Every structure is written in C-alpha cells, then in structure tokens.
Amino acid sequence: MSDRKKILAIVFVTILILAIGMSVGENEPEIRVTYNVVEDAHLEINIEGVDEGNEIDLYCPENDLVGSSPITADDITDRFIGVVQATVEVPMTDEGNPSPGDYRMVVSDHTDEEIYEDEITFEGPDIEITDVGLDTEYEEDSEKWEITSVTIDVENEGDLSIFLSNMDLTIGEHSENIEFEQKFELMPDENVQVEENISVMKEEGDHSLNLELYSFGEEIVTHEAEVTIG
C-alpha cells in the first residue's frame, strides 16, 4: 500500500471514530423498561439508558410512594458504548398484598429532576383451588374414620402475587379454622400444594366439603365438593 493510501485510510478511520463519538455524545440513550413481579411483593425493574446515581420511584394505584431505589454500580448488569443496563427491585406495597391497578414508575437524575415516567397496569391475582384431598385412618374403637390431613392444590393465574394465611374447612357438620404455620406467597402463574394436619372424626359415607381460603382476613376463594370417606 502506498503512503498516500495509508494516509487516506488513517484519515477515514479517524473521521469515522469522531463521527461515532459525536453521535453517542449528542444523543441521549433511549430509556427502555421491562418489569417482572418477584418474591416478597417486589417489582423487578430492568431498565436501559440510565446512569449510575439515577433514582427509581414506584407509586401504587393510590398514588402513594411505595418503593424507591438508587441505581448503584452493583445494579448495573451491562455497559455498551455509554448505554447502561441496570436491574433493581422495589416494593409494591407498604403492607399486605399489592393492589391491582395502574402503577407509575419515575426516574430522576442526580439533581432530582424527573427524566422518565412510565405506567404499568396489573389486573391482580386470580386464585383457584383445583383439588382437595383427605388422608384418613379407620378407628376400630369408635368405628369411625379419622381425617388426619387435608391437601389442597392452589393456582394463581393472575399477574400479581398474594399472601395466603388460613382457611376454613367444613366437612358435613364439622367446621374448623386452619392457620398456616406461616403466610406463604403465591406468585403469578404458580401452582402450589398445601398440606395441613387435622383431626376430624367422621362416619363412613359421602359428606359435603366446603373450603374457604383467606388472605389477611379477606376471603379469596371458595371450593365445594362431595367427598367419600371409607
């Protein structure tokens, strides 16, 4: 390659680098956001186009500030030509279950000036009891059957999590409230099986069953069935 061609090549590369640098410097990266509901009633926010030191605030449908998080170096998952990608988790509620409705996410810079706002809508949890099973043992002394445990299959087809605390179980004429050892969180698109020990004496035959599931004192779902014991 001649000296003239070498010089032209160097000039071309230099101009290209300067053009790219000016383009990156003059155009602020576009902010893009995706969301995911995660455990402990938190919202995971994956955001691109922000800077370290920016602040993310989340407002619930009642427009109360429920979650806030600065973007730190630990939150940054990737950097590419000046574009920062970060992931943070913020609470969706001060207490209880997250509320369905419109949530507002606001990004502020280091001067507290709002630089981006977005809205995300949740329909809420959709809970269904898909199956109820009973474990029984025959008691010869009383000539009755003892129900020793109840197992329920519960699924959440909604888009928000919910905490389940207790259930009311009625078999025939017998009713009792069963408190879970600890509240458990049923996540969106999750199916769980819950087993609790009980002691209920019943005669052999068919009995009606009614089950009511609660969250923080509020009835969430009911299930009715006919069960055969013995």
Backbone hydrogen bonds, N-H to C=O, Kabsch-Sander energy under -0.5 kcal/mol:
donor,donor_aa,acceptor,acceptor_aa,energy
6,K,2,S,-2.2
7,I,3,D,-2.3
8,L,4,R,-2.3
9,A,5,K,-2.5
10,I,6,K,-2.3
11,V,7,I,-2.5
12,F,8,L,-2.4
13,V,9,A,-2.4
14,T,10,I,-2.4
15,I,11,V,-2.4
16,L,12,F,-2.3
17,I,13,V,-2.5
18,L,14,T,-2.4
19,A,15,I,-2.3
20,I,16,L,-2.4
21,G,17,I,-2.6
22,M,18,L,-2.6
23,S,19,A,-2.3
24,V,20,I,-2.5
25,G,21,G,-2.3
26,E,22,M,-2.5
27,N,23,S,-1.6
28,E,26,E,-0.6
32,R,48,E,-2.0
34,T,46,N,-2.3
36,N,44,E,-1.7
38,V,42,H,-2.6
42,H,38,V,-1.2
43,L,90,V,-3.2
44,E,36,N,-3.4
44,E,42,H,-0.5
45,I,43,L,-0.6
45,I,88,V,-3.3
46,N,34,T,-2.6
46,N,44,E,-0.6
47,I,45,I,-0.6
47,I,86,A,-2.8
48,E,32,R,-2.7
49,G,84,V,-2.7
50,V,84,V,-1.0
53,G,71,I,-2.9
54,N,51,D,-2.0
55,E,108,S,-2.7
56,I,69,S,-2.8
57,D,55,E,-0.5
57,D,106,V,-2.7
58,L,67,G,-3.2
59,Y,104,R,-2.9
60,C,64,D,-2.5
63,N,60,C,-2.7
66,V,58,L,-2.5
66,V,64,D,-0.6
67,G,58,L,-1.6
69,S,56,I,-2.5
71,I,54,N,-3.0
72,T,70,P,-0.8
75,D,72,T,-1.0
76,I,72,T,-0.8
76,I,73,A,-0.6
77,T,85,Q,-2.2
78,D,85,Q,-1.6
80,F,83,V,-2.0
83,V,80,F,-1.9
84,V,50,V,-0.6
84,V,82,G,-0.6
85,Q,78,D,-2.7
86,A,47,I,-3.0
87,T,75,D,-2.2
88,V,45,I,-2.2
90,V,43,L,-2.0
92,M,41,A,-2.5
101,G,122,F,-2.4
103,Y,101,G,-0.6
103,Y,120,I,-3.2
104,R,59,Y,-2.2
105,M,118,D,-2.9
106,V,57,D,-2.7
107,V,116,Y,-2.7
108,S,55,E,-2.5
109,D,113,E,-2.3
112,D,109,D,-2.1
115,I,107,V,-2.8
116,Y,107,V,-1.4
118,D,105,M,-2.5
120,I,103,Y,-2.4
122,F,101,G,-2.5
128,E,155,E,-2.2
130,T,128,E,-0.7
130,T,153,D,-2.1
131,D,153,D,-1.0
133,G,151,T,-3.3
135,D,149,S,-2.2
137,E,146,E,-2.1
139,E,144,K,-3.2
140,E,138,Y,-0.7
143,E,139,E,-1.5
144,K,139,E,-1.2
145,W,202,K,-3.5
146,E,137,E,-3.5
147,I,145,W,-0.6
147,I,200,V,-3.6
148,T,135,D,-2.5
148,T,146,E,-0.7
149,S,135,D,-1.1
150,V,196,E,-2.5
151,T,133,G,-3.0
152,I,194,V,-2.8
153,D,131,D,-2.6
154,V,152,I,-0.6
154,V,192,V,-2.9
155,E,128,E,-2.5
156,N,190,E,-2.4
157,E,126,D,-2.9
157,E,155,E,-0.6
159,D,124,G,-1.6
162,I,186,L,-1.4
164,L,184,F,-2.9
165,S,214,Y,-2.3
166,N,214,Y,-0.9
167,M,178,I,-2.2
168,D,212,E,-2.3
169,L,167,M,-0.5
169,L,176,E,-2.8
170,T,210,N,-2.8
171,I,174,H,-2.7
172,G,170,T,-0.5
172,G,208,S,-2.5
174,H,171,I,-2.1
176,E,169,L,-2.1
178,I,167,M,-3.4
179,E,177,N,-0.6
180,F,165,S,-2.2
184,F,164,L,-1.8
186,L,162,I,-3.3
186,L,184,F,-0.5
187,M,185,E,-0.7
189,D,156,N,-1.8
190,E,156,N,-0.7
190,E,187,M,-1.3
192,V,154,V,-2.9
194,V,152,I,-2.9
196,E,150,V,-2.5
198,I,148,T,-2.0
200,V,147,I,-1.5
202,K,145,W,-3.3
205,G,229,I,-2.9
207,H,227,V,-3.1
209,L,225,A,-2.8
210,N,170,T,-2.6
211,L,223,H,-2.6
212,E,168,D,-2.4
213,L,221,V,-2.9
214,Y,166,N,-2.8
215,S,218,E,-2.3
218,E,215,S,-1.9
220,I,213,L,-3.6
221,V,213,L,-1.1
223,H,211,L,-2.3
225,A,209,L,-2.3
227,V,207,H,-3.2
229,I,205,G,-3.1
229,I,227,V,-0.5
